[in-house]
Amino acid sequence: ASEQSYEHIIVTHPAPRVALVTLNRPKALNALCNALIAELNTAFKALDRDDNVGAIVLTGNEKAFAAGADIKEMKDKTFAEVYKHDFIRSWSEMTQVTKPIIAAVRGYALGGGCELAMMADIIYAADTATFGQPEIKLGIIPGAGGTQRLPRLIGRSRAMELILTGRNFSAQEAYSWGMVARLFPSTRVVEEAVSTAEQIGKVGGLAVKAAKEAINLGEEMGLGEGVKFERRLFHGLFSTADQKEGMAAFAEKRKAQFKHD
Ligand code: CAA
């Protein structure tokens, strides 16, 4: 498997075909410094290539999923620096990962932490988790997709209020607005996310990849184009061994053994 040692993250394999990526800068509430993001991108790339991984869980610790971009690292940056190096652009490399990513959020998911969770495909949260886009209180705005993903997930008026005031919102709010898929007691969120990832890892990997691609690309298309794109991917899956196996297993009343090709 894709084992490698990192300074700010930990990568483990808690179940078959599941990778668990744990943000590990507890003293800074997992503030997302450049080095952490670089490690995260390296790890995601390796896991995406790893044939023994079907789905990825991303988590932090009980106190914080992540408290945002590293304010101390950022505070003296100039316009020239951030513009020249297109600061924060590398964060969105996570959205290029083709395997499903489940964010298991406990504690604070603020600023860039909330944005990182929204870049995942599914969010599971502790019922005690706290979300927020507090950037406005620092004299900035969300810079890792918050102004774009939050309104798409929870609606324009709610997102506008949250981003303009910077007020935190609860896991219950996030759940009732549809941003969070499921709520669990804090002690269970990671195991539940791993269990879902394990389930996803068992079905055909090419179909999983196509489903994620259809949903995500569909967000950038009109309905007609999206439905057509879906149909082409659907057609393509008839060329896979997993489609033959899945349907043969149904007809023969046995459990399918997917080989992910
Ligand atoms: N950056 C750098 N360090 C951070 C941090 C951050 N975003 N969040 C917390 N820390 C550090 C604190 O400075 C503190 O370090 P020291 O012990 O060295 O002082 C340590 O983590 C523990 O934090 P607190 O003592 O503040 O813990 P608390 O329990 O009293 O408060 C909190 C928790 C309410 C989350 C508070 O830490 C906080 O408000 N953090 C900042 C949240 C924030 O504004 N995030 C947005 C950042 S901007 C951004 O993310 C831009 C973007 O869109 C990408």
Residues whose N, C-alpha, C, O or C-beta is under 5 A from the ligand:
A	BS01	CAA	K27 A28 L29 A31 A67 G68 A69 D70 I71 K72 Y108 L110 G111 G112 P134 E135 I141 P142 G143 A144
